[in-house]
Amino acid sequence: KLKGHTENVNDVSWSPDGKLLASGSNDKSVRVWEVAKGREVKKRNGHTSDVHSVSWSPDGKLIASGSDDQSIRLWEARSGREVKKLEGHSDTVRSVYWSLDDKMVASGSDDGTIRVWEVSSGCEVRKLEGHAGAVRCVCLSPDGNVVASGSDDRTIRVWEIGSGHQLKKLEGHTNKVRALGWSPDGKLIAS
């Protein structure tokens, strides 16, 4: 049992080596835990509202978090230092997801948009619009060229990042789409 947050925990993410766990909470913090010892390693403060999403970079060096404060923050995993604040959404950031090469982060928001960010510069590379509701989840394809998004509008949309074109609109859900995952070969999306 890991104790430390003072409000609900909204998301957790394992470090690539499986030794650490990051958590985001309504107490506005991102915390890192050494699971085997059951102790908190680092607490990151910086968000001014609830944290809804946390995600480790595949190389384990950074943690991304998304919040009600409409920002994405990138944190050094070791030191806990905030290295970038990504701004552009006009509502809650519900989902953050890293590319496998650590070069991009995708985000989904209650503003109905998906944004793709270049990590090194902190610049928005692409803004994708088309959902008729909040975007609850995003997931980058294994090759990093495509992003899938799930929404309150009960659809999944698949986008080419380079052109910004919507490649597919997948319908069939009878309620909000809250989770997505690509197969390792990039051919299937589970929701």
C-alpha positions in Angstrom: 0.0 0.0 0.0 1.4 3.4 -1.1 0.3 6.3 1.0 0.9 10.0 0.4 -1.8 11.6 -1.9 -4.4 13.5 0.0 -7.1 13.3 -2.8 -8.2 10.7 -5.4 -5.5 9.2 -7.6 -6.6 9.5 -11.3 -3.8 7.7 -13.1 -0.7 5.6 -12.6 2.2 4.7 -14.9 5.1 2.2 -14.4 8.6 3.2 -15.2 10.1 1.2 -18.1 12.2 -0.9 -15.7 9.2 -1.7 -13.5 10.8 -0.4 -10.3 9.0 2.9 -10.0 5.4 4.0 -10.2 4.2 7.5 -11.0 0.8 8.7 -9.9 -1.3 11.8 -10.6 -3.9 13.0 -8.2 -6.6 15.6 -7.4 -4.2 16.9 -4.8 -2.4 18.6 -7.8 0.7 16.5 -7.4 2.6 13.9 -9.4 4.4 11.4 -7.1 7.0 8.7 -7.8 7.0 5.6 -5.7 9.6 2.9 -5.1 7.2 0.0 -5.1 9.4 -2.7 -3.6 10.1 -0.5 -0.5 6.6 1.0 -0.4 8.0 4.5 -0.2 7.6 7.8 -2.0 10.7 8.9 -3.8 9.7 12.3 -5.3 6.8 14.6 -5.1 6.3 17.0 -8.0 4.3 20.2 -7.5 3.6 22.6 -10.2 0.1 21.9 -11.5 -2.5 24.3 -10.1 -5.4 21.8 -10.4 -6.2 18.1 -10.5 -3.7 15.8 -12.4 -5.6 13.4 -14.7 -2.8 11.7 -16.6 0.8 10.6 -16.1 3.1 8.8 -18.5 6.8 7.7 -18.3 8.9 8.3 -21.4 10.1 5.0 -22.9 13.7 5.8 -21.9 12.6 6.4 -18.3 14.1 9.9 -18.1 11.0 12.0 -18.1 7.4 11.9 -16.9 4.6 13.7 -18.6 1.5 14.9 -16.7 -1.8 16.4 -17.8 -4.1 18.5 -15.7 -7.3 20.5 -15.2 -5.0 23.5 -15.4 -4.9 22.9 -19.2 -1.2 22.2 -19.2 1.1 19.3 -19.8 4.2 19.3 -17.7 7.4 17.3 -18.3 9.4 16.3 -15.3 12.9 14.8 -14.8 12.2 11.4 -13.3 15.3 11.5 -11.1 15.4 15.0 -9.8 11.7 15.8 -10.0 12.5 19.1 -11.7 10.0 20.5 -14.1 11.7 20.8 -17.5 8.9 22.0 -19.8 5.4 23.3 -19.5 3.3 22.7 -22.7 0.4 25.0 -23.1 -2.2 25.3 -25.9 -5.3 23.4 -24.7 -8.3 25.5 -23.5 -9.7 22.9 -21.1 -8.7 19.9 -19.0 -5.9 17.6 -20.3 -7.2 14.1 -19.9 -4.5 12.0 -21.6 -0.8 12.2 -22.3 1.1 9.6 -24.3 4.8 9.3 -25.4 6.1 8.2 -28.8 8.4 5.2 -28.5 11.4 7.3 -29.6 10.8 9.8 -26.8 10.6 12.7 -29.3 6.9 13.4 -29.1 4.1 13.6 -26.6 0.4 13.5 -27.7 -2.3 15.0 -25.5 -6.1 14.8 -25.5 -8.4 17.4 -23.9 -11.9 18.3 -22.9 -11.5 21.1 -25.5 -12.1 18.3 -28.1 -8.6 18.5 -29.6 -5.6 16.3 -29.8 -2.2 18.0 -29.8 1.2 16.6 -30.7 4.2 18.2 -29.1 7.9 18.0 -29.9 9.6 17.3 -26.6 13.0 18.9 -27.3 11.5 22.3 -28.2 8.2 22.1 -26.3 6.5 23.3 -29.5 3.1 22.1 -30.7 3.7 20.2 -33.9 0.1 19.4 -34.8 -3.4 20.3 -33.6 -6.1 17.8 -34.6 -9.8 18.6 -34.5 -12.9 16.7 -35.4 -14.4 15.1 -32.3 -17.8 16.4 -31.1 -16.8 15.9 -27.4 -14.0 15.7 -24.9 -11.0 13.6 -25.9 -10.5 11.1 -23.1 -7.6 9.1 -24.4 -4.8 9.3 -27.0 -2.3 6.7 -28.2 0.6 7.0 -30.7 1.3 4.2 -33.1 4.5 2.2 -32.6 6.1 4.0 -35.6 5.1 7.4 -34.2 3.4 8.5 -37.4 -0.2 8.1 -36.4 -2.2 9.0 -33.3 -5.5 7.4 -32.3 -8.0 9.3 -30.1 -11.1 8.3 -28.1 -13.9 10.7 -27.2 -17.1 11.3 -25.3 -18.6 11.4 -28.8 -18.3 7.6 -28.7 -15.9 7.5 -31.7 -12.2 6.6 -32.2 -10.4 8.7 -34.8 -7.1 7.8 -36.4 -4.9 10.7 -37.6 -1.8 11.0 -39.6 0.5 13.4 -37.7 2.5 14.6 -40.7 -0.5 15.9 -42.7 -3.0 16.3 -39.9 -5.5 14.3 -42.0 -8.1 12.0 -40.3 -7.5 8.6 -41.7 -10.4 6.8 -40.1 -13.5 7.3 -37.9 -14.4 4.2 -36.0 -17.9 4.0 -34.6 -19.7 1.3 -32.6 -19.3 2.3 -29.0 -22.4 3.0 -27.1 -20.7 5.2 -24.5 -17.6 7.3 -24.0 -14.3 5.9 -25.2 -11.9 6.1 -22.2 -9.0 3.8 -23.2 -7.0 2.9 -26.3 -4.0 0.7 -27.1 -2.1 -0.1 -30.3 -1.0 -3.6 -31.0 2.9 -3.9 -31.1 2.8 -4.3 -34.9 0.6 -1.2 -35.3 -2.1 -3.0 -37.2 -4.8 -3.1 -34.5 -6.3 -0.7 -31.9 -8.1 -2.0 -28.8 -10.6 0.2 -27.0 
